[in-house]
Amino acid sequence: MTTSPAPERPARAGFDPRRAHHWIAFGFGSGLAPRAPGTFGTLAAIPLYLLFAGLSWPFYLGLLVLATGIGIWACGRTARELGVHDPSAIVWDEFAGFWLTMAVAPAGWGWILAGFLLFRLFDIWKPWPVRLADRHVEGGLGIMLDDLIAGAMAALVLLGAVWLL
C-alpha cells in the first residue's frame, strides 16, 4: 500500500500576524493570495524595488544581501512552524530573486516587465541548477537559494538583452 504525501495546509491556517518573521516570509501578506502566490509575491516586490532602484550598486547589493540573510532566517523559521518544507505562501524568496534579476536592468517599465517575466519563467520552469537547489537544499537557505539562482539566470538573460539592444 502506498500513501500519497499529505496536502499542503492552506497558508492562512498557519499565518500568525503577531510574528514579524511571518510578515516577512509571507511577503507582507502577498503570499496569502489564493492563487499564484509566487506571482503575487513578485508583483509585491516591484514597489520596494522602485524605492531602492536608484541606489548606487554597492548599496543595492548590500540591501540584496541583507534581504537574503533576513529571508533565510524568516522563511526557515516560518516553514518549520508550518511543518512544510517550502510552502507556496512563503514568497520572500520571490522578492529577493526578483531584486537580483533587476540588479542589472536599466531604468524603465519595459525592463521591469521583462525582468518580471524572465524571473517568473525561471522560477516556475526550474531548469538545472534551480531544480537541484530546490530539491536538495533544506531549510531557509533552500527556500531562498532556488529563487536566487532563478534570479541570477534571469539577470543573465536580461543583461544579454541590454547588450544586444
Secondary structure, DSSP 8 states (H G I E B T S, - for coil): ----------HHHH--TT-HHHHHHTGGGGGG-SS-HHHHHHHHHHHHHHHHTTS-HHHHHHHHHHHHHHHHHHHHHHHHHHT-SS-TT--HHHHHHHHHHHTT--SSHHHHHHHHHHHHHHHHH--TTHHHHHHH--HHHHHHHHHHHHHHHHHHHHHHHHHH-
